[in-house]
Amino acid sequence: MKIFQTVILVILVLMSLSAGAVKLLQMPQEVKFFEDAGLGIALLMTLGAVQILGGVLAAVPKFKLPGASIIAAGFFASTIVIFMTGQLAFGAFSLLPVVFAGLLIAGARKQNAPGDHS
């Protein structure tokens, strides 16, 4: 189970860092996506910064839980934007990183539970 969690963590960290980077770099597709949702550059940049923060924190073992929580929130916010553009199938698929981040959060909480040091 630990190997599975590590693989999922690495994938989520890379996804969060790359998703944040394309937003901060204001890639045309991301800008158009936010414009289509009726949102501005400020929100695009904020979400990008949040996604990078989550990825960086989750990569540090001591901050895995808050990092994974931020990753989940960032991908959930991105999913809302996707739904706002009317792309329901893509939006539903985009919930997968949120689910996997939730699994990591649950696993980290279980490991941090008092009296459980397995």
Protein Blocks (a to p, Z undefined) as FASTA:
>chain_A
ZZmmmmmmmmmmmmmmmmmmmmmnopaklmmmmmmnopafklmmmmmmmmmmmmmmmmpm
klmmmmmmmmmmmmmmmmmmmmmnopaklmmmmmmmmmmmmmmmmmmmmmmpghiaZZ
